[in-house]
Structure formats: structure tokens, C-alpha cells
Amino acid sequence: MGWIASAFLIGYAGFQIPAGLLARRVGPRRTLAWLGAWWGFFLALIALVPRGIGDALAIFILLRFALGAGEATMYPAASQFVERWFPVRERGKANSIIFAGVGLGSVVSFPLVTAIILHHGWRASFEFSACAGAAAGLIWYVAARDTPEQHTSVGSAELALIVCERRMSHAAANEDDPAHYGKRAIPWATIFRSKTIIALAVSYFTFGYVAWMFFAWIYIYMAQVRGLNLKTSAIYSMYPFIAMTVGCLLGGVVSDWIVARFGLRAGRCLLPGIALALTAVLLLLGSSAHNSLTAAIVLACSVGALYLAQSSFWAVSADIAGEYTGIVSGMMNMGGQIGGACTASLTPWIAARFGWNVAFATAASLAVIGALAWSVIDPNRLLVPIPPVSAKEG
């Protein structure tokens, strides 16, 4: 199970930068529609693996790697979409809604997939998910546009507001010209030297490590370690994802509220630093609780606290990177998914040798490191400074 989970995350992490380049070049509309088709194809292939075939493990690993490689486009494209469609002061809320969808989908998936498996077998759950992914891609392609300038339903006043506040300061006349968007040279040296980007990737590594403990192992932890039956384990496993959804929505709203009153750096950096530190404390308390229900609730609160930080990561990527948001957010997300790949295989190894309390303590230690990294991050420092508008242009 650890190797299969890691295969997905290795493919996911390894293709983050190419995914960012793709989103920048062809736009989030086509990129995410293509992702829906990719989901449908590879989830269906997993369901079609014949029973009793030789090297089944290797086949599952390859298919999961391919699925992860395609899914790498999801968040760089979504982040690029937010950068184009939302002014700076609303990006926290915009990202929180996107990631609340992740939590909501996970809440729904636990009872739904469990019911499908119990009544129709595990293959049916993959077939259902394949259809859902393909349908989502199709709906997105019909409804979405890469920029508000391209959408006929966006009024002139709304468009003016978005364009005026899309960047952190006023751009030169052609800086936001859609004809030039995605075609300028990429400042690779600046990207790889940026302390803010490096700190984002490090902190998101710790975020991904903790988050994937819940994505990959909370169901098994509740069933095998806490001794719960299948249905009870499914119910308890929903709690972290309910908390995740609430944390996502609340984190974005609070971040934008602090930005409006105390400035961009306070709004983007203070909340995730506190949230990751609180996550560490709750992981230790939840894992050491004797009662299973108490453990489930406290661990759910820990992931809820973790996801208070989620929108800040992606908002900062858009704040500093402009048209390079897909690439920068892809680099950051690569760090997060490497963290996820580590926990997918490392967590069961630590738990087997030293116990689950040590596994959770390891995650808590990393969360503290992630919190400290936010002291280095500065969302006011643009990746490529915008030239001042001349008097003639103004």
C-alpha cells in the first residue's frame, strides 16, 4: 500500500513544474479539462486490471504513477486561474473555496466509496470515480475561460476592478496585455534563488507530510490501530476532512481580513505560522488520547488547524509571481507532494518499528519546522518587479 501510494505522489511531484509550464502556455481552461479526461482514462484502467494477473503490484504502481503525473496539473492551473481572475485582496478566499472542495470531496468519498465497495466491489468505485472526473472536466471546459476578459458574463465594472487590483502595483501599459501573457522569458535564475519560494517549498513539504498522513493512513489507523469496524472507521475518518473543509474556508477569510487591516505580510504569514504550530500540538495530543472518539476529534482538529494555512501558500504564490504563478506554485507543490510521498512510505515504517505515537510525533516536529519557515516568506517581494508607470502612461 505504501509503495502504491508513493507511486502516485512521485508522479504528482515530479511533473509539477511541467504542469506549471503547461498551465501558463495553454491556460487553465484547457489544462483542467484535459485533466478530467486523464482522470477518467487512468482510473478506468485501474478498474480493468485483470484478476490474478502476474506482476499486479508493478502494474498498479505504473498506473498510479501515470495518474499522479496527470493530476500534477490540478493546482498549478487552479492557482494560475486565481491569479488571473481575482484581485490580491480576494485571493485568500478564492483559494480557500478551491481547497474546501478537496475536503468536501473527501468527506463525501469515504461513505460513498465504502458503500460502492460493499455492494458492488472495489472496481466499481474506480469506474464511478472515472466517470465523475471526466464529467468534471467537461463541465469545466464549457463553463470556464482563462481570463475575465474572455468571459462574456463579466461586466465592465467587474472587469475593471479585477484588472486594476490583479497585480500588487500598477503595471506598465503592456504588462497585463493578454497577447503577451505566457510568452515572456521565464526568470529561472530568479525563481531558484528566491528565499520566499524556497521557504514556501520547505513549509509546504511539512504541510504535505502531515496532510498525507490523513489522506493515506487515517482510515487504516482507525481500523487497525484503534480497532474500529469498517463502517465506524469510515465515519471517524470523515471527521478530519470535515475539519479540513472548515479550516480551508475559515483560513482564506481570516487571511484576507488580516491583509485588509494589517497589510499583506501579516495577513499571509502570521496565520499559517500559528496554524502549523497549533497542528503540531494537536497531533501529539490526539495520538496519545486513550479513547478512540477523543482521538478522532482531536486529530480532526489538528488537520483543521493545518488547513487554516492552505490558502496562504497559494495566495502568496500568486501575489509574488504574476504570470509565472503556475510555475512557482508548481515548485511549491512539488515540495508538498515529496512530503506526501515520504509519509506514504515512511509513516508505516516508523509505526511498525517505533509505534504510531512516534509516527505522529515525527509529523509534529516537521509542522514546527514548517511554521518557522514563514518567518522568511515575504509576499511583498515580487519575483519580477513591476516597472513604475510613467507620468505619460498615468
N, C-alpha and C positions, 0 to 999 in steps of 0.2 A: 504493500500500500504506500509506503514511504517513497519508494522509487517511482511509482506511477504518478504520485502527486508531484514529486520533484521534477519529473519529465515535463509536465505541463508548465511549471514555473520557470524551468530553464529555457524552454522555447519562448515563453512570455517575456522573460527578462532580456534574452539575447536579441530580440527583434524590436526593442523599444525605440532605439534611435532610428532604424529604418522606418518604423511606423511613424515617427515624428516627421521624417522627411516626406513620407507619402502624404500625410495629412496636410503638410504645408504646400506640397505641389498640386495635389488634385482636389484639396478641400475636404472638410469633414462630412459633407453630404454624401459624396460618392464613397469615401473611405468607410463610413459606418454602414452604408447599405451593402457594400462588399463584405463587411464583417458578418452581417446577418446571413448571407449566402454561405460563407465559410463555416459558420457555426452549424448551420443545417447539414452541410455535407459531411463534416467530420464527426459530428455527434451521431449521424445516421450510420456512418461506417463502423463506429464503436459498437453500435447495436447489432451490426451484421457479422461480427466476428464469430465464426462457426464454433459450436460446442466441440470440445475435445481436440481442437487443432493444436499441432505442435508449435512450440515457441510462442504460446499465447501471451506470456508476460512481455516478450520483446515487441510483439505487435501492439499491445496496449500502450507500451511506453512510446513507441513511434507515433501512434495516433494521438496520444495526449500531447506529445511534443509539438506536432503539427497544429493541434487545436490551440495550444498556447501561443505559437508563433503568429497565428491569425488574430487571436484576441489581443495581442500586443497593440493593435491599432486603436483599441477602445478609448483609453483615457487620453493619449496624446491628441486624438481627433476631437474628443469632447472638450479638452482644455483649449484647443485652438478655436473651437466654436464659441466658448465663453469669451475668449479674448476679442473676437470679432463682434459679438452680439451684446456685450454688457459693458457699461462704464465701470471704472475702477471701484467706485463706492458700492456697487451691487454684486461684485464677483464672489464675495463670500457666500451670500445667499444662493447665487446661481449654482456654485459648486456643491453647496450643501444639499440642494434638491437632487442633483445628479447622483450623489453618493447615498442619499437616503433611498434612492431606487435600488441600490445594491443591498442595503439592509432589508428593505421591504421584500425584494425578490427572494432573499434568503429565508425570511420569515415564512413566506408562502411555500417555498420549496420543501422545507422539512416535512410538514404534514402531507403535502401533495405528492411528493416523490415516494414517501413511505407508503401512502395508500396505493399508489400505482404499482409499486413493487409487491406489496402484499396480495393484490388482486390480479395483477397481470404479469408479474415478473420484472426483473431489472431491465431487460431490453426495452420494454415498453416505456420506461421512464426516459431513456435516451431518445427514443423515437418522438415522444411528446416534446422533449426539450429541443430537438432538432426543428420541429415544426414551429415552435414558439420563437426560436431565434431567427428563422427565415422570415416569419411574419413580421417581426420587429424591424428587420432590415428593410423590408418592402414599405412598411408604413412610414419609416423614417425618410426614405428616398422621396416618397410622394409629398410629405409634409414639410420637409426641411429645405433650407437654402444656405449656402456657405456664408453669406453676409446679409445684413438687413437691407443693404442697397439692392439686393436681388429679389427681395420678397415683396410681392405686390400688396400684401396686407399691412405693411409697415407704413404708417402715416409720416408726413413730412416733419411734424413736430417731434415725434418719437425718434425718427432717424437723425435729426439734428442733435438731439440730446445724446444719443449713443455715440455719434461720431465726435462730438465736442469733448466728451469725457472718456473716450476709449483709451487714449494714451494719458500718461501722467502729466504731461505738459503739452502745450500747443505745438503741433508739428509744422515743418515747412510745407509748402504748398503741395508737393507731390508725395509726401511721406506716407499718407494713407490712401494714395491713389490705387484702386483695385487693379489697375492694369499692371502695376509694378509689384503687387503683392505676391510673395512666394518666389520671386525671380531674382532678388538681390543675392549677392555672395553671402555665404554663411560664415560668421566670425568664429571659426572653430577654436582658434588660439584663445580668444577672449572667454569663450564658454568653458574651456577646460581649466583656465586659470582663475575663474571666479570663485572666491571664497564662499559667497552665498550659495552658488549652485552645488559646490562640494558639500557644504554643511546641510543643504536640503537633502542631498542623496544619502548622506550618513544618517540623518534623522529619519528619513523615510525607510532606510534599511531596518532600523529598530521598530518602526511602525509596522512594516510588513512582517517582521518576525513575530510580533505579538498577535497581529490580526490573523495570520495564517495558523496560529495555534487553535483559534476558534473555527476557522474555515475547514481545517484538515482534521482536527483531533477532538473537538469538544463533544461530538456525538459519541465517539468511541470511548472517550474519557468517562462520560456519564454512564454508558452502558457497561463497560468492563471494570472501571476503577470504582465507581460509585455503586455498581451492582444493580442498575435500574433495568427494567424490561424495555423492549423495543419501543413501545408506544410512549411510556413515561420518559425515556431518554429523548425521543423526538420532541416531546413537549418542552422539557427542560432545555434542550438545545436551541429552542426558538428564542429563549429569553435574551441571550447575547445579541441576537440580530434585531430584536425589538429595540433594545437599548442602543444598538448601532444606528438605527434609523432616527431615533430621537436625538442622539448625540450629533449626527450629521446636520439635521435641521437646526438644532439649537446653536451649534458651533458657528455656522455661517451667519446666523442672525446676530449673535453676540460679537463676532469679529467685525462685521460691518458697523455695528453700533459703536464699538470702541474706536474704529477708524474715523467715524464722523465726529467724535468728541475729543479724541486724544492724539490723532494722527495715524499715519499708515503703519509705522513700525510698531507702535504699541498695539494696534488692532490686529496685526498679522502675527506678531511674535510672542506677545505676552500670553495669550490664551493657549497656544499649543505647548509652550514650555510648562505651564502649570498642569495642563491636561495629561501630558506624558508622565510627569512626576506623580500625579494622583493615580494614574494607571498602575504604576509600579507598586504603590502601597496596597491597592485593592487586589492585585494579583496575589500578593503574599497573604493577605487576609482570607481571600476566597479559597485558595488552595489548602489552607490549614484548617478550614472550618470542618467540624465533625459531621454536621447534619447536611445531607445532600441538597435539600431545598435551599438552605442558607448559602451553601457553596455556589449553587447555580445562580442565585440572586446577586451575590457579591461579585462573582466572576462576570456576570452580565453588566454590572455597574462598571467594572474595570474596562470592558470593551466600549461601553457607552462613553466613559471618560476619554478613552483613546480617540474615538471618532469625533469628539469635540475639536480635535486638531486637524481633521481631514481636510476641510475646505481651505484652511490656511495654506497648506502645502501647495495646492493647485492655484489658489489665488495669487500667491507670491510668484509662481512661475509665469503667470500671465502679466502680473504687474511689472516684472523686470524685463521680459523677453519680447513683447510685441509680436511681430510676425514669426519669430523663432520660438514661440511658445510650445508648439508641438515637439520640437527637438529638445528643448530644455526640460519640459515636463516628462518626456520620454526618458531622458537621462536620470531624472529623479526617480521615476517609477521603476527603472531598471534596478536601482538600489533597493527599492521596496520589495521587488519580486525576487531578487537574490536573497533578501532576508526571508521571504516566504519559502524559497527553495531550501534554505538552511533549516528552517524549523520543521519542514515536512519530513526530513530525514533525521535531523539531529534530535528533535524532541522525543521520538520514541526510543532512540538510543540512550539518551540521558535518563529517561523514565525507567528503562529496563535495568540500567546499571546502578542508578542512584535514587530512583523514586520520582514520582510526579511532583512532589514538593520542590525538589531541586530543579526540575524542568521549568516550573513556573518561576522560581527564583532567578533562573538564568534570563528568562524573558523580562522580569522586573528590572534586573541590572541593566539590560540593554535599553529599556524605556528611560532610565535615568540618563544614560548617555545621549539618547535622542532629545531629551529635554534640554540638556546643556548645549547641544548644537545650535539651538535657537538664539543663543546669545551672540552668535557670529552672523546671523542672517540679517540682511538689510534690504527690505523691499523698495527703499527709496533709490538704491543704486541701480540705475538702468544698465542692462547689458550693453546696449549701443546708445549712448547719449543722444537725445534728440536735439538737433541744432536749433538755436533760438530763431523765432520768427522776426524778420527784419521789419523796420517801420513801414517799408513799401508794401510788404506782404500783409502786415497787420491792417 
